[in-house]
Every structure is written in C-alpha cells, then in structure tokens.
Amino acid sequence: FEIGKPARCLYLDFEMGQSTIARRLLEMREIHGDTADRLQIWTPFVDKREIDLQKREGLHELQGWIDFADPDVVVIDTIRSGFPGLSENKAEEWAKVNRLAVLLRNSGYAVILIHHSNRPTENGIGREAGSTNQLTVIETQIRVAMVCEDEEIAHQQAAIFDGNYENPVWPSMRDRCPDDFTVEQVLEIRYGKVREW
C-alpha cells in the first residue's frame, strides 16, 4: 500500500480499556513517530458517553466527533460494539451498517469497519460472523488472523495453527531474522471481497 499524504483519522474504539489504548499509543509513537493531531481516538471513557450507532442520538454524537476531528478516515472498531444488539445473522440488520458506511463514504471519508470472524475451522480461518449482506457496500475486505505454532493455543485464540500450512510460516520467519531480532507474532492477511477485481 502507498499513502500519498498523511491522513487525518478518527478512530472510534468501543472496546479497549484506557491502559491498553495508552500502551498501544506509546508503541505506535515509538514505531511511527508523533502523529500530532492526525490521529483522534474516541472511546466511551473520553467523555463518559456511549455512542450507539443504531440510535439517532448516537449518529448525532458521531457527527459531532466528525465535525471536531475533521478526518479523512473514519474507523469503527468494532461493528458489534458500535451497533449494540445487532442481529448479525439477519440481512436487514446490516442495512443500518451499510447505510452509515455509504453515507460516510459519499461524504468523502474513507471508512474502515472492523468486524470479528467466527472461530477457524480445523483447516483454516473461520468466515466472517453474520449475514453475507455485510459485504454489500464494501470496496475491499481484508481478513487478519493470528498464526500460532501451538495447536491448542491456536484453538483457544481462534487463530490459525501453523501446522495446517503446507510450509509452516514460523520457522521460515525465524530463519529470515537477523541474530539480534526475534519473531513476536505472525499474522495472516488475506483479501476477501475486492470490488475492483
């Protein structure tokens, strides 16, 4: 991926606690440098208010944060928490999510919706949780899954077991590391739906 210019991002984090967000921000600053005001994060503990994107009041609150942050990118992490009570298996329920995504996109924002998948099957990754109507309006679906060397840990973490690959990934990654580096985590990133293809 190539980013032509630094983008302003409004990240709506409905799930992480204060200490987790603080730790991640410090880690990202070490890796990427200071984002100045280009990264704005909303969480329920910022102003002790919830945003329920299924309700008019929640959408009004979201609009206020968009006006405040003036973002290029809006991230909703996760759909399940941003739309509490969403019946994920019902196609008509996804119409609310799709409507908001299209409204934001048509207003000029790049929209990133984060959604969890079901547990992986024995031979790989699980499919996305809920109705296939969730894929109606998206341009690109990127699936991210952790890869674990230990089969039991993979099962517990809803991850992919490295032994399921024809050529296990962990040993290959370790072999490529310089002597003073270690592999901390391996992720599989794959495309689902890609409209332009």
N, C-alpha and C positions, 0 to 999 in steps of 0.2 A: 504494500500500500504506500502511496505517496501523498503527503499532506502538503498542499501548495502554500498554505499560510497558517499561522497559529489560529485555532478556532476558539471561540468562547463557548463553554459548556455549562449547562445547568443539569446537575446530576441529582435526581430525586431518589434518595436512598431510604426506602421504607423499612429496612430490616436490621441493618448493622447497629451495634451499640457504639457509644462515644469512644471507648478505648480502642475498639477495632478500627474505626474511622481515623482516629488520631494516629495510630500506628501506621496505617496504610498511607496516610498523607505524608508522614515523615519518610517512609520508604520511597514513595514516588518522588519526593523532593530530592532525595539523595541520588536517585537514578536519572531523573529528567530535568532537575533544576527547578527554580521558582516559577510557578505559573502565573504569578501576580494575581490579577483579578479574572483571569481567563477560565478558572475552574471555580464554580459556585456550587456548593453542596447544600441541599435541603434535606433535613431529617426531622422526624417528629419532635426531637428534643431541642431543635433550634428555637422555636417559639412556643413550645408546648401545645402545638396544634396538629391535628391529624389532617391529611388530605385524602378524602375518599373520592376517587375519580368516577364513581358511579353516581355521585350526587351533584346537583347544581352548585352547592356551596363549595365542594371540593374543586370543581372545574374553575370556579371564580377565584379560589385561592391559588390554583395553578397559574391562572392568568396573571395574578399579581406578582408571583415569583418570576414569571417570564418577563414581565414589564421591568422588574427590578434588575434581573441578571442580564437582559438583552443578549441571549445566547444565539449561537449558530447551531448548536447541537442540544437536543433535549433527551436525557436518558431517564427511563422509568425502570427502576430496579426494586422489586420485580412486579410483573403484571399481577401476580397472585395477591401481593400485599397492597398494591396501588388500587386494585379493584376488589376490595374485600367481599367475600361471599359469592364471587363469580362462579357460576356453574360451568366449569371448564369443558364439560363434555357436550354442552348444548351450543349448537351453531349460532342461535340468535343471541346468546350472551356475548359472543365475540364481536357482534355488531357494534357494541359500545366501545370496545377497544379499537376496532378498525376505524370507527368514526372519528375518534380522537386522533389516531395516528394520521389519518388523511387530512384532518383539519390542521394539525401542526405542520405536516409536510407541505400542504398547499399555502401555508403562511410563510414558507421559506426556511423552515427548520429541518435539519437532518434529525431523524427520530431513531433512537435505539431503544428497543423494548427487550427486556431481559425476562426470560421465562425458563422454568426448570423442566427437565425431561423426566420421564419415568425411569425406573431402575433399568440398567442394561440387561439384556438377555444373556444367556450363557456364552454366546459367541460374539458379543459386541455391545454397542451402545443402544440404549432404550430410545424409543421415539418420543417426540415432544408430547407433553401431557395435554390432554384435551382434544377438542374438535379440530378437524383439519381446516375449519373456517378461520382459524387463527392465522393462516398463511395467505389469506385472500389479498390483502393490500401491501404486503411487504415486498420490498425490492430484492433483498438478499437475506438469507437465513444462514447464520454461521453457528455451528454447534461446537461447543467446547466441552471436553471431558478429560478428567484426570486419568492418568495411566499409572497403575500400581504394579510393583513386582510381586507382591504377596497376594495370592488369590483371595484369601479371607479378608484382608484389608480392602481389596478392590470391591468385594461384595458388600462389606459394611459401609464403604464410602460411596456406593453407587458409581464406581469408577470402572474403567476397562482393565482387565487383567492382561499384563504384558505377555503372558504365555499364550494368549489367544492369537497373537500376531504370528505370521509365518516366520518373520525375522524379529525377535524381541528388540524393543527400542532402547531400554535402559542400558544394556551392555554397549550398544553402539554409541550412545550419547557419552557414556563414561570414557570410551576409547578416544573420543574426539577432544576431550577436555585437556587443557594444559595441566601440568603437575600440581600447580597451586590452586586449582579450581575443583569444585565438586558439583554434582548434579543434585539439586534440591527437589525439583518437581518436573514431571513430564506431562504435557498436555497434548491431546489430540484435537486438532482444529480442522473441521471439515465443513464444506458447504452443504446446505440442504437445498432449498429453493433459491434459484438465482434468476430473476426475471429476464435479464439481458441475454442469458444463454439460450 
